Amino acid sequence: MVIVTTWLNVMMRCALCLATLLCLVSPWAPPSRVSRHRWAPSLRATEQEIEAASNADIVAVAESLGVDVNGRNKACCPFHDERTPSFTLTPEKGLYYCFGCGAGGGVIKLYRELKNATFGVAVAALVEMPASDEPRRVNRMPQVDATERGRLKRANAVAQRVYADALADPPCGGARQYLAKRGVRAQTAAAFGLGFARSGTTRGLTKTVERSDFVDAGVLYDDGRARFGGKLVFPIRDASSDTLGFGSRALKVAPDQAKYVNSPGTAVFSKGACLFGLDVAKTAIQKSDEALLVEGYFDVLALHDCGAANAVGVLGVGVTPLQLETAARFSPSRRVVLALDADAAGDAAVRRLCNDVLPTLAAQAGVDVVVMRWPDGCKDAADFVEGRRRAGDSDAAVARAVRDLCAAATAWNDACAIPIASADVASSSSSSPPAAVVDVVVDDERLAGAAEVALAGQAPPTGGQDDLRRKIDELEKQLAALSALVS
């Protein structure tokens, strides 16, 4: 924690220094066009004004710009469409970061982005904002409502039993045939608590639990319709086997129907915080000393079906730091094998993690992430298992092949061609600042030279202002991401 605090302090000082230099190299408008107003955008802001703007309450600023911030200083991101909050504010440092789209920075940048304002206008507006009546919030956590969480878990548990019973009934043979076609055996389906939301599910659910509980849990819509009606249902459970939510898959997809439907975000379920199959896989993860992360429900089921029982699913291509940490928690050496789909979306997701998440996660949480690619011709884990079975391999042989692929997995920084300077962040155990910070400090000599030239009345080097803006934005984003992870 001392190391992290040192890094944060260094990065914050660098950001303030760069912001000041940006103002120094900004070209002056012709005297005849300069307004005499103190906060005219064409005038440069002083270091004191920038510091005052940077100290504005970022939570209050976000709320004044229409962002609905909850008691934990989180919100749905204003920069991309989402239903589960992944936009994190760190008020004690004046930073924001979105774990969904990677947007991040300080309060000045937030104002600029949301208001489409120039740097000068943003500084002026933030300085003139009235002070908040209450002190800056520091990750104010609401009281955990154990009764509310228990009520939602109970509703989900009842729904899971109703769905599982329906899957075993003779009229639901089509759902069982679909599972068999996908290579999922009955014992595997039972271990994961799979079910089917057949017609009339609502009547079966509300015999013992109030309808409002199922609405709040996301099992039913507000009008009482079943959210997963006519779909195969996958319970998403925590390590203690409590059902937190559901995923579902339509057996036949109509033109206007979504193939997959998940539970909405609730007090117990967040898509970016859960792993499918964790309760089933945790023992195998501990025994094998590695967690195998794949994308889909059927990828997890296929791997468990053949004996690779350390597999868990990330509910899609959007892998979050929390999911990686959760999977690593059950591995003694905190090893995670990342094996997303072999397609453009999977490759892009891995690269985003390499660039934005894994260096900090490795350095601060000790998570050892390696990247495994499925062999040519295989799109995903389910495709690999099915292909090897068709070739005549036994399940034991398929499981051995999966273990061999995991053993040959590549370190994330090699697989993604991360430069050595950045990769050192993940492996360094010293108190040195991250490579990104070192790069900025080294470049400060060149930037300081540009500032001296500007102060002497000469034109700044070509592109100097744009370079500074980019460096400030990137530094703020790195600092926000690190702060969000450790706060």
N, C-alpha and C positions, 0 to 999 in steps of 0.2 A: 504493500500500500504506500510505503514511503517512496518507492521508485515511481509508482504511478503519479503520486502527488507532484514529484519533481518534474516529471515529463509534462504534466498539465501546466505547471507554473511556467516552464520554459516555453511551451507552445503559446500560452496566453501572452507572454511578453513579446514573443515574435510577432504575433498577430497585431498587437497594438503598435509595435514599431513599424510594421509594414503599412498599417493603415495611415500612420502619420506621414510616412514617406510618400504614399499615394497622393496625399493632399499637397505635399511640397512640390511634386513634379507636375501637378495639374496646370495646364496652360491658363494664363490670365486672359479674360475677355478684354476687348478694347475698352479704354477708359470711358468712352462716350456711351457704351452700352451697359456699363456696370451699374446696377441699382445701388442706392445708398442704404437699402434695408439691411439690417444686421445679418439676416439669414438668407440673403440672395443666393440661389444655387450656384451662381458663377463664382462666388467667393469661396476661397478655401476655408475649411474649418480648422480651428486651432486644435492642438493636442488636448487641451483641457476640455473642449467641446466634444471631441470624439470620445474621450474617456467618460464624460458624463452621459453621452448617448449609449455607450456600451454598458453602462451600469443600470439602464432602464430595466424595470421588472419585465422579463421576457414573457411571463405568464399573462400579466396584465396587457402587454402589447398584443400578444396573440389573441386574447379574448376581445380586445377592442377592434381587431381586424376580422372578427367573425369566426374564430376557431373555438370550438366547444371543448374546453380543457376539463378533464375530470379531476377528482381529488388526488390522483396519483401523478398528476402533471403529464397525462397522456391524452392524445386526441386522435381522431381519424385524420390522416394526412391531408392537408389542403392542396398538395401538389399532385396527388394521384387518387384514383377512386378506390376506396376500401371501406369495409364494414367493421373490421376489427381494428381498434386503435394500435398503431405501430409508430406513431409520431410522438417522440419523447422530448420533453422540455426539462432542462437542468437549470433551474432558476438561480441556484447559488453561483453558477458560472456564466449565466446568460447565454446558454447554448441550446440548440435544437438538433435533433437527428431523427430521421425516419428509417427504421429497419426494413421497410418495404421497398422504397424506391431509392434510398441512399442520400436523399436531400439532407443537408446539414449546414450549420454555420452559427453565427452569432445574431444578436438581436437587430443589429443594423442591417445585416443581409436579409433577415426575415422580413423586416419592414419593406426593404427595397423589392423583394420578390413578390410579396403580396399586394403591394401598392404600385408596382412597376415604377418606382421612384429612383431618382438619381441618388448618388451617395450624399451629396450636400443636402438635398431635400430630406432624406431619411434622418440625417444627423439633426437637422433643425427641428423636425417634428418630434423626435424622441427627447431632445433636451427640453422642449416646451411642454411635454406631457406632464400633467399634474401628478404629484407623488401619491402613491397608494396609501390608503389609511392604515393598512395592515402591513406588517413586515413581509419582506420577500419570502415566498414559500420555498421550503427546502424539502422537496419530495414528501409532502404531507400525505401520509397514508391513512385511508379511512379505516375505521374499525371493521374487522372481518365479521360479516354476519354469518355465523355458523349455521343458524337456522335456515337462512335463505339458501346457502350452499347445500345443506342437507335435503331441503325440499326439492331442489332441482335434481340432485343425484337420485333421490327416491323416484321421481317421475321418470328419469331416464332408465333406471333399473327395471321398473315395471314395464316400460315400453320394450326394453330389450327382451324380457321374458315372453311378452306377447308376440314379438316378431319371431323369436326362435321357435316357439311352439307352432306358429303358423307355417314355418318352413318345413316342419316335420309332418304336417298334415297331408293326406293324399291329394286334396285339391290343388296343392301348390307344387305338384310334380314338375311343372315347367321351370320353376326356379331351381329345383335340385338338378334337373337336366342341364341347365345353363352352367351351374357350378361344375358338374362332371365334364362338360364340354371344355371348360377352362382348366381342367386338370386338377380341380380341388376335391380331395377326398372328403367323405362324410366326417371322419374323425378330426380332420383339420378344421372344417367348418364349425364343428361343435366346440373345439378348443378356443376358437376366436369368437364364439357366440353369435355367429352369423344368423340372420333372420330374413323374413320377407314381410313387407307391409301390404297385406292383401286387402281387398275390399272389405269394408266393415271394421277396419282397425279401430276407428274412433270409438265405436260402441264397446269394444273389448278393453280399451284403455281406461275408460272413465268409470268402470265398475267399482274401483277401489280408491281412485285418486281424483281430485277435483280437476275439471277440464282446464281451469286457469293455470294449474301447475304445469300441464303439458304445453300450454301456450307459452308460458314463461321459459320453459326449457327448450322451446323451438321444435317440439315434436308435432304440434298442431299450429296451424296458422290462426290468426286472430278470429277468423270467421268459423273456426272449428274444423276446417279441412285438414286431412292428414298431409303433412309435408312430404312424406316419403311414399305416398300411396302408389302401389303397383311396382315398387322397386325392391331390389335386393339390398339389405341393410347391413352395414358394417359398424358394430359398436366401437367407439374410440374410448379406451379406458386408460386410467393412470396406472402407475406401478402397483397400487394396492387393489387393482381390479374394479375400482369404482367407475361406472359409466359416466363419462363427461359429455358426450355428444355422439353424433352418428354421421357416417358417410353413407351414400346410397348410389346404386347404379341401376338405370332403367334396363329392363330385359330387351325391350324393343323401343328404339328411339324415334319418336315422331318428329316431323320437321320443325315444329315449334317447341320442342321439349329439350331440356338440358339432359345430357347423358348422365352426369354426376351432380348430386345435390348434397351439400353438407348442412349440418346444424348451423344456425346463426351464432354469433358471439353472445355468450351469456356470462354470468358470474363464475361459472365453472368450466366453460369451454372457450378456447381461443385456438383457431386453426394453426397459428404460428407458434403455439406453445405446446402442442400435443404431438404424440407419435403413435401411429397405429401399430398395435401388436406389442407394445412395451411390456405389458403384464405377462405375456406369453414368452417373450424373448429374454427377459432380464437375467434369468439363470444361465442361459447359454452364452449371453454376453460376458458374464462374469467368468464362466468356465473357459471360454475361448480367448478372453482378454481383448475382445474387439467387438464393436457394434457395426453392423453392415446397414448403411442407410440407403434405401431405394425410394422410388417415387410413389408408386401406386399400391392400392390394396391387393391387387392380384399378383404383383411382384412379391410382396411379403408372403402371401399365401402359398405361392408356388415354391419359394425357397424353403419355407417351413415344411411343406409337403414332402420335399425330397430329403430333408434332414439338415438343411442349413438354418438352424433354429435361432441364430443370433441376428436375424434381419428385422428391421423396423421400418415403417413407412413415414415419410414426411408430408403426406397429404397433398402432394403436388410438387411442382418444380420450385416453389418459393421456400428455400431452406433458410431458417433463421438461426442466429447465434444461440438462442435459448434451446432450440431443438438439438443442436450439436452438443451443447453442454449437458442436456438431459441424457442423451444417449451415452456420452462419455462417462457419466456418473457411475455406471454399472461395470465399467472396464477398469480393472486395477491400474493399468498403465494409461488410462484415459485415451485409448486408441479408437478412432472412428474411421471406417472405410466408406468413402462417399462414392456411390455407384448409381448416379442418375441415368436417365435414359440417354442412349447414344443418338441424340438428334440435336438440332440447332438450339432448341430451348434448353436442353440439359447442359450443353456446352457453355451457353451464355450464363446460366445460373452458376456453374462452377467458377467461371471467370469472375463474375461479380463477387463471389465469396472470396476468391483469391485476392482481389484488389481491395475490398472494403472491410472484410470481416476476419479472415483467418490469421493475418499477422497479429492483430490485437488479441484474438481469442487464444492463440498459441502462447503468446507472451504472458498474458495475464491470467488465463484460466488453465493453462497447461494441457490444452486439448491437442492431441496428436492426430491431425487429419491427413489421410492419404487418399489419393484419387485412383479409382479403379474404372477401367473402361471395358465394356462387354466386347467380346470378339467380333470381328467383322461379320456382318450379316445378322447380328442380333441387336434388336432395338432396345430391349430391356431385360430384366431378370426373368420375367415370365416367358419371354421369347427364348431365352437361353435354356431354361429348364425344359420347355416343350421340345426344342430342337434336339437336345441330347437324349431325351426319352425316345423320340422318333428314330434316332440313330441306333437305338437298342441298348443304351447305357442303363444300368441299374440306378436306383435312387442313391445308393451309397457312392457310386462312381460320380454321379452328378454333384453330390455334396462335396466330394473330394476336389472336383474341378473348380467349384466355387471357392473353396478354401485356397486352392493354388492361385487363383486369380487375385484373391485378397492379399496373399503373401507377396505377389509380384506388383502390388499397387505402388504407385509413384508418390513421393512426397508432394504435397500440394504446390510448393513453390517451384519444383521442377516440372510438374505436369502442366502448369500454367505459364511457364517461362517467365516467372517473376524475377526482375533484376536482383543481383546479389545484395545490393544496398538495402532493398526492401525486405528481402528474405532474412537478413540478419536480425530484423525486429523480432521474428518468431523464435529465434534460437538464442538470442542474447539473454544472459542472466545477470549482466552487470547493471549498474545504475546509469549507463549512458542513455541519452535520449534516443527515441526512435530515429531510424535513418531519414525519414521524411523531415524531421525537425532539423537534423544535422545539415541536410541539403539546403534548407532555408537559411540557416545561420551562415553557411559558407557563402551563399549568394548575397547575403546582406552587404558584403564588401563592395560588390558591383553596384548594388542598389544605393548604398551610401554615396558612392561616387557620382551616381546620377543625380542624387539630391544636391550634392555640392555644386554640380554644374548648373542645376536649376536655380539655386540660390544666388549664383554668380550672374544670373540674368541670361544664361545661354539656354538653348533648346535642349530638352532631355533627349537621351538616346531614343532611336526609333522603337516604337512599341513598348517603351518603358512603363507607361501608365497601364496598358493592357496587361503586361506581365505582372505588375504589382497586384492588379485586381484579381487575376487568376490565382496568384500565390496566396493572397489573403483568403479568397473563397475556399481554396483547397485546404489551407491550414485550419481554417475554422471548421470545415467538414470533418477533418481527421480528429480534431480536438473534441468535437461534439460526439462523434462515434465512440471515442475512448471514454469520454465522460459518461455517456449513456450506459456503457457496459459495466462501469465500476461503481456507479452511484447507487 
